[in-house]
Amino acid sequence: MRYIITGGSGIIGSELTKSLTADGHEVIILSRDPSRHALPAGAQGVKWDARTAEGWGHLADGAFAIVNLAGETIGGSGTIPLPGTWSAERKQRIKNSRLWAGEAVVAAVESAAVKPEVVFQMSGIDYYPSSDKTMIEESERGRQFLAEVVADYWEPSTEPVEAMGVRRVVARTAPLLNLETGPLPASLLQFKLFAGGRLGSGKQWFSWIHTQDVVRAIRFLTETSAARGIYNVAAPHPVTNEEFTQILGKVMGRPTLIPVPEFALKLMLGEVSALVLEGRPVNVSKLLSSGFTFKYPELEAALMDLLNK
C-alpha cells in the first residue's frame, strides 16, 4: 500500500517510514529538499513547497493513506527554547505552516480519481487548556497560543476531505519522549549537571508518549477501518512534573535536589515557559477501547528503554 507522509523527515516521520517499509509498504516522503535525507529502501523522497499539491498531488490517486505531520517546530531548534522562539513573525509561520500543509493535502485528495482511504491528521494535546482536570476528546478547547494553533489552523486544515468521503483521523498527541527533541533532552542535561529538580511548583501535569507508541498508534489508526474522528494519543498514565523528575532521577541514578522557580523560568523563557509550566492530563479510553495496546504505558519503563538501562 502507498503511504504519503508530509513532514516525514522528522522524528515521527522517520520512525514511521522505517516501520512501513519494513512491512513492504511504498512510502513517499514529501520534503523541501529530498536530497538531504537518507531514506530506507522502499521510500521515495519527493520535492514539495510545503504549500500546494504541485509536483506530488498525482501520487494521491490510489494511495492508501496521506499522513500529515507537517508543521514548523513549536519549541525551536535547540535543546532549550529561547524567549524569541515565539516572536510575532514566528507565531505566524507556525500557524501558516500547518494551514498550508493541510490545504495541500485537501487539494491532492480533491484531484485524485481514486481517493485515498484515509487521511491521518497530526494534532496536539495543547488543544486543551492547562488544567488538573482530565481531558477527553469532547473537552473544551483552550485559549492560549498553542490551543489557537491546534484548534484554528492544524485540525481544521484537512477537514474538507471528509465531505469527499475520505475517512479522517485526528490524533491529539502528547509531547514525545525521545533523545533528540521534545522535553527529555533538556531534562537529561539538567540531571547530568547534577542540577535535576522540578520545574516551578512541580504540580503541573505532564502527559507523554514513547516514540515507538506514536508510530504504532499512527499505524493502528490508519489501518483500522472503524477508526475515525479525534483521538487522544498519549501514554495512559500521565505524571506531574515533580513525579517525572523523581522517576528520571531514579533511572539515571542522580539526585533530584534543585528546583527551578517559576519566576526564573518565566524570566529566562518568556512566553515559551508555557511549554514546561503548563500541562494537562489526558484520557485515552477511546484509543484503548478501539483495541490499541501500549508498549510503554508507564514512564519508568519508557525512560529505561530510551536510556538503555
C-alpha positions, 0 to 999 in steps of 0.5 A: 500500500502507498503511504504519503507522509508530509513532514516525514523527515522528522522524528515521527516521520522517520520512525514511521517510514522505517516501520512501513517499509519494513512491512513492504509498504511504498512510502513517499516522503514529501520534503523541501529538499529530498536530497538531504535525507537518507531514506530506507529502501522502499521510500521515495523522497519527493520535492514539495513547497510545503504549500500546494499539491504541485509536483506530488498531488498525482501520487494521491490517486490510489494511495492508501493513506496521506499522513500529515505531520507537517508543521514548523517546530513549536519549541525551536531548534535547540535543546532549550527554547529561547524567549524569541522562539515565539516572536510575532513573525514566528507565531505566524509561520507556525500557524501558516505552516500547518494551514498550508500543509493541510490545504495541500493535502485537501487539494491532492485528495480533491484531484485524485480519481481514486481517493485515498482511504484515509487521511491521518491528521497530526494534532496536539494535546495543547488543544486543551487548556492547562488544567488538573482536570482530565481531558477527553476528546469532547473537552473544551478547547483552550485559549492560549497560543498553542490551543489557537494553533491546534484548534484554528489552523492544524485540525481544521486544515484537512477537514474538507476531505471528509465531505469527499468521503475520505475517512479522517483521523485526528490524533491529539498527541502528547509531547514525545519522549525521545533523545533528540527533541521534545522535553527529555533532552533538556531534562537529561542535561539538567540531571547530568549537571547534577542540577535535576529538580522540578520545574516551578511548583512541580504540580503541573501535569505532564502527559507523554508518549514513547516514540515507538507508541506514536508510530504504532498508534499512527499505524493502528489508526490508519489501518483500522477501518472503524477508526475515525474522528479525534483521538487522544494519543498519549501514554495512559498514565500521565505524571506531574512534573515533580513525579517525572523528575523523581522517576528520571532521577531514579533511572539515571541514578542522580539526585533530584535536589534543585528546583527551578522557580517559576519566576526564573523560568518565566524570566529566562523563557518568556512566553515559551515557559508555557511549554514546561509550566503548563500541562494537562492530563489526558484520557485515552479510553477511546484509543484503548477501547478501539483495541490499541495496546501500549508498549510503554504505558508507564514512564519508568519503563519508557525512560529505561528503554530510551536510556538503555538501562 
